[in-house]
Amino acid sequence: MNTRLIVDTNKIIACLLRDGKVRRILFLPFLELYTVQYAFEEIEEHKDKLLTKVSKSAFNMVLFKVKLKLKSVECTSKWSKR
């Protein structure tokens, strides 16, 4: 049985910017990861700033892999995306 986790946008961004603990944890094979759809929208909004900290090719490669690993879910709470 896989462990299920919800991943915050900040952790996705950390994974995109640095090959560190967060990235290694997110890509553990026994983790089933979920995030809200607007996490990727938020990353796109801040992409220009993020690309000042990492190369475009590295950013796009890791983002592609993250999108394959994470399952996107709709947030239906009244508290979503304030």
Residue pairs with C-beta under 8 A, 6 or more apart in sequence:
2 30
2 31
2 32
3 30
3 31
3 32
4 31
4 32
4 33
4 34
5 31
5 32
5 33
5 34
6 33
6 34
6 35
7 26
7 33
7 34
7 35
7 39
7 70
8 35
8 39
9 35
9 39
9 42
9 43
11 22
11 26
12 26
12 35
12 39
12 43
12 66
12 70
13 43
13 46
13 50
14 20
14 22
14 23
15 22
15 23
15 26
15 62
15 66
16 43
16 50
16 54
16 59
16 62
16 63
16 66
17 50
17 53
17 54
23 62
25 31
26 33
26 66
26 69
26 70
27 65
27 69
32 71
33 69
33 70
33 71
34 70
34 71
34 72
34 73
35 70
35 71
35 72
35 73
36 72
36 73
36 74
36 75
36 80
36 81
37 72
37 73
37 74
37 75
38 75
38 80
38 81
39 72
40 67
40 72
43 50
43 63
47 59
50 59
51 59
75 81
